């Protein structure tokens, strides 16, 4: 009995000591205060995220024009994209959005193509269409304190959300010769870029992973990236392309949990979420009934009917058939071209070979906000959202 009491006393003392030391130095708390406290969004990415904003031109984002000079919604979706909807539809506060995304951008051009030169023949640094360039060429020079100019807007880390949507172009430029070493370089650069944003005051981060590219018309039917015609591949060659791109997507997406966990460990006062775009798109295409629920939940005009193909007569065109490149629209454009068997443009999942319609972007934005609210009650510590 004596030995038992002595052992019990020892255990209790050890526990009290452990509690004392564990509570004496609490971990830094997250600066995430909730979705309804966000007043600035900074967006980095490629065509899925781009709105045509030019940080060198007026008007800058304001309460009257929250997207600044991209307020006309110059996107790849035939209407608003998820960044626009986060700012103007699913917002719980007045938000100003500064969007540095640009079509064709990747995480790091030199991660997939190490042979690219760093400087031109005169020794000048070459501008980059990637996350590195968007941070170093746009965000840091113009939106953080520096010797040349004052920041273009006042912002605080706890009331700002930094969104990054990359991966598609990284994969498209490397999947035919995919290797884990390439993915290693991409994610190492991604982590370094997030650290740079943190060093300049960013504290709340949202990353989006890569959609299921093998299910896009580009890989399923051979539709060209411009949305017209066939890519010229034989059916067997196209099947081989689909076979090659699938593991590249899986490899890249599988790295997000470790990326988020390592970032949180390095920066315990920050919060980093990654939204599983791949899972959402896959569910929507595989479960037509699911889109019926999303129609009411997120205010779609009609349920999505055509979930797998696109129609070339909707690709980058307005109702008069005009336009090239990325169109400017004031709002959701939903019209019917009788040559498109799947219905109106708002009933299509895919607008073009690789880009979804505004209807899909609206669901994506709604789901993101639901995730942020569920995991963002002031104690949110980041992680996966779906």
Protein Blocks (a to p, Z undefined) as FASTA:
>chain_A
ZZmmmmmmmmmmmmmmmmmmmmmmccdddfbebjklpcbdcddddfklpgoiafkbccdd
dfklmnljmlnopafkopacfklmmmmmmpcbdcddddfbdehiafblklmmmmbcfbdf
kopacddddfklmmmmmmmmmmcccfkbccfbdcdfklcccdddehjlmmmmmmmmgcfk
lmmmmmmmmmmmmmmmmmnopabdcddddddfklpmklmnopafkopajehiafklmmmm
mmmmmmmmmmmmmmmmmmmmmmmmmmmmbccddddfklmmmmmmmmmmlmmmmmmmnopa
bdcfblmbccfklgopafkopaehjaddfbdcddddfklmnbpfklpfblblmlccfklm
mmmmmmmmmmmmmmmnopaggdjdZZ
